[in-house]
Amino acid sequence: MSPKKKAPEDLRFGEAIEELEGILSRVEAEEIDIDELADQLKTAAELLELCRGKIRRAEVEVTQIVQALEEAEAEADEEEGS
């Protein structure tokens, strides 16, 4: 029995990139039957949107962390100056 394929929304970023690369490789090598092409392209579009969303969320989290660190540093500097 083969392992069940994860739904795109359940994939981690690296897994989604690997799947995208696999689709791209099969398209470039003309290994995808024309009957599968539309489904593969739809999957690729979903994976791209998933990756973009993960990148946007990571950017927000990193920005919040940096701001918190800067605020903590500014408060520490103010306390030292008091």
N, C-alpha and C positions, 0 to 999 in steps of 0.2 A: 504494500500500500504506500503510495507516494505521500509526502507531507503536504498538508493543506496550505495553499498559497494565502498569504495575509492580504487583507483588504488594504488598499493604498493608505487609508487613514491610520492603519495600525503599524505602518512601517516606520522605522527609525530613519533619520536623514541619510545615513550611509547606505542603508538597504534600498532606499528610493533611488539614490544616485546609481547604485549598481544595476538596478532594474532598468533605469533610463539608458544607461550605457549599453546594456544587453539589447534593448530594443533598437537603439541606434546602430549597433554592430550588425544586427540581423537585417535592418533596412539597407544599410550600406552594402552588405554582402548579397543583397537580393535573396535572402533566405525566407522572407515572409511572403506567403502566398497572397495574392491580390485580395482574396476573400477575407484574410485576416488583417490586412493593412489598416482599415478604418478602425477596427477594435484596438489594434496596437497603438495607433496614433492617439486615440481617445485616452487610453491608459497613460501614454506618455504625457499628454496634457494634464491629466489629473495628478500625475507624479510631480510635474513641474510646479503646479499650483501648491501642492503639499510642501515641496521644498522651499518655495518662496515664502510661504506662511511661516515655516519653521525659522527661516533666516530673519524675517521681520520680528518674530517673537524674541529671538536671541538678541537682536539689536536693541530692542526695548529693555530687556533684562540687563544687558551689559551697560547701557546708558544709566539705568537706575542704580546699578552697583557703583559705577564711577561717581555719580552724583552723591551718593551716600558717603562714599569714601572722602570726597572733596569736602562735604559738609562736616564730617567728623574731623578732618584735618584742620579746617578753618576754626572749629570750636576749640580744638586743642591749642591752636595758635593763640586764640583769644584768652584762654585760661592761663597760658604761659605769660602773656603780656600783662595780665592783671596784677 
